[in-house]
Amino acid sequence: VLFSISWVFYATSHSYKDFIIAEIIIATATASSLWFASGTPLVYDTLKEIKQEKKAKKVFGNIWAINSMWWGLASLAGGYIAAKSLRLTFWATAITTAIAFVITLTFTETKKYKHGDTKYIQHLKEACIFASTHPKIRLFIIYTSISYAVGFIGMAFYQPYLASIGITVTNLGWIFLALYAVGAIGSKLANRIEKKFGERKILIILLAITALSFL
């Protein structure tokens, strides 16, 4: 709901103040605690309920592959829409996210694995202790922090850089489609690669590659 509201606010805004408000709303909507901490457990608990949790990595790889392809196709469509009207891209996003919200209402809650923990501060404290005492989790947090930083910086500077060298808005869509296609392939193959090299080695390799790309 917040995600849809933020894009409507973007579509109807005309000042820098409106831009800041829209960014605050969208930041709240896409916060990891709302975005990932709801969808990820739903998928895992559903797999656990049907005794398929061992396939979790493969399933999540497939999910990210599908996500990437849809983002790529959305980027492609967005390029053509933006060529007509930049403001129209916000309306298109608001509509599609509203449709996504309606789809989530059809999801089925797991019966066996319900989470009723309301002691949030205690839960957060235990999560911090768990993360700080497990080497794999620490390594993953470091990698995620760096990769997200690189990703968000890239998102902010890809478009102005490509525009500065003469890439049209329409062609931007094709470029991002290609980027997301590579991401989809990587997500699809992630489970196989992890099985071959091992979780720790993969994280170290990815951390080194991400750090180099950041530099």
GIWOSUL-V957004 format. One record per backbone hydrogen bond with DSSP energy under -1.0 kcal/mol. NH is the residue of the N-H (numbers start at 1). CO is the residue of the C=O. E is the energy in kcal/mol with one decimal. If there is no record, write none. Layout:
nh = (NH	NH)
co = (CO	CO)
e = (E	E)
//
This chain:
nh = (5	6	7	8	9	10	11	12	19	20	21	22	23	24	25	26	27	28	29	30	34	35	36	37	39	40	42	43	44	45	46	47	48	49	50	51	52	55	56	59	60	61	62	63	64	65	66	67	68	69	70	71	72	73	74	75	76	77	78	79	80	81	82	83	84	85	91	92	93	94	95	96	97	98	99	100	101	102	103	104	106	107	120	123	124	125	126	127	128	129	130	131	132	133	138	139	140	141	142	143	144	145	146	147	148	149	150	151	152	153	154	155	156	157	158	161	162	163	164	166	167	172	173	175	176	177	178	179	180	181	182	183	184	185	186	187	188	189	193	194	195	196	197	198	202	203	204	205	206	207	208	209	210	211	212	213	214	215)
co = (1	2	3	4	5	6	7	8	15	16	17	18	19	20	21	22	23	24	25	26	31	31	32	32	35	36	38	39	40	41	42	43	44	45	46	48	47	52	53	55	56	57	58	59	60	61	62	63	64	65	66	67	68	69	70	71	72	73	74	75	76	77	78	79	81	81	87	88	89	90	91	92	93	94	95	96	97	98	99	100	103	104	118	119	120	121	122	123	124	125	126	127	128	129	134	135	136	137	138	139	140	141	142	143	144	145	146	147	148	149	150	151	152	153	154	157	158	159	160	163	162	168	169	171	172	173	174	175	176	177	178	179	180	181	182	183	184	185	189	190	191	192	193	194	198	199	200	201	202	203	204	205	206	207	208	209	210	211)
e = (-2.4	-2.5	-1.5	-2.0	-2.5	-2.0	-2.5	-1.6	-1.8	-2.2	-2.2	-2.6	-2.3	-2.1	-2.3	-2.6	-2.3	-2.0	-2.3	-2.1	-1.4	-3.0	-1.2	-2.1	-1.1	-2.1	-1.3	-2.0	-2.5	-3.3	-1.7	-2.2	-2.6	-2.3	-1.5	-1.4	-3.9	-2.1	-1.7	-2.7	-3.0	-2.1	-2.1	-2.5	-2.5	-2.0	-2.6	-2.8	-2.7	-2.0	-2.3	-2.8	-2.4	-2.6	-2.6	-2.3	-2.2	-2.5	-2.8	-2.0	-1.3	-2.4	-3.0	-1.3	-1.0	-2.8	-1.4	-2.4	-2.0	-2.5	-2.3	-2.2	-2.4	-1.6	-2.1	-2.1	-1.9	-1.9	-2.0	-1.9	-1.9	-1.5	-1.8	-2.5	-2.8	-2.4	-2.4	-2.2	-2.2	-2.1	-2.5	-2.6	-2.3	-1.2	-2.3	-2.6	-2.3	-2.3	-2.2	-2.5	-2.8	-2.4	-2.2	-3.0	-2.6	-1.8	-2.6	-2.6	-2.8	-2.2	-2.5	-2.3	-1.7	-1.7	-2.8	-1.9	-3.0	-2.7	-1.9	-1.5	-2.6	-1.6	-1.2	-2.2	-2.6	-1.9	-2.0	-2.1	-2.6	-1.9	-1.9	-1.9	-2.4	-2.2	-2.4	-2.4	-2.4	-2.0	-2.5	-2.6	-1.8	-1.6	-2.5	-2.3	-2.0	-2.2	-2.3	-2.7	-2.8	-2.4	-2.2	-2.5	-2.7	-2.3	-2.2	-2.3	-2.0	-1.9)
//
